[in-house]
Amino acid sequence: MRIYREKDYNAVSRRAAAVIAAQVVAKPDCVLGLATGSTPIGAYKQLVEWHKQGDLSFAEVRSVNLDEYFGLAPTHDQSYRYFMQTNLFDHVDIVPENTNVPSGLAQDAAAECARYEQVVADLGYADLQLLGMGRNGHIGFNEPCAEFPVATHLVDLTQSTIDANARFFASADDVPRQALTMGIGTIMRARSILVVVSGADKAEAVRKTVNGPVTPEVPASILQLHPNVTLIGDEAALSGLK
């Protein structure tokens, strides 16, 4: 695992964007695994800026998103499809049909999970998978549990995750209680993984991920076993590392 310690969130975002841009330049038709949440917003803004300057094209890129809230329409302003459109897709030249996000309105969650898993497999899995990290060490919506989930699945969100995401909704009561997410096995099949973390509230999760044992109680700890992981964090987020 390569670890880059940056001064602050802006520096983290620039380096993360540079890693993503390098992947696109090296392989224009690459498969990008994308993440949502507050952490990657700065990186997406930088990618949009480079695109508008004429330095970066997403015309051949295919994308697969990690997850989606179950029960939210893609037009809901807190859905992850809406997030991706607002923060990246609507501002670059990516082909809409080449973007993939699980359907939060699927009538049959199990069928949608199987469908989405096949979509990712048919694309050959991600060339570069972008990840954030929850305060409890979750990646995607793979929460701490007794064993690592392998494939795309429906998950019940923990109270800590609901509380962390409540700031995006009118109240905690409005936060969906379930989500569709790529499994750990799906994530680990990416050829390279980029983890972006920021803030002191992530320091303990980062410490356990990097220095602790590999355990499904800290889902991100599985990344110790991947051959090509880059972790970029600010000083606060990496403050607990040895």
VENFEN-V136471 format. One record per helix or strand of 2 or more residues. SS is the DSSP state (@ for helix, = for strand). FROM is the first residue (numbers start at 1). TO is the last residue. Records with the same first field share a line. If there is no record, write none. Layout:
SS->FROM-TO + FROM-TO
This chain:
=->2-6 + 31-34 + 62-65 + 67-69 + 99-100 + 128-131 + 153-156 + 178-181 + 193-197 + 229-234
@->9-26 + 41-52 + 80-87 + 89-91 + 96-98 + 109-122 + 159-168 + 172-174 + 184-188 + 200-211 + 219-225
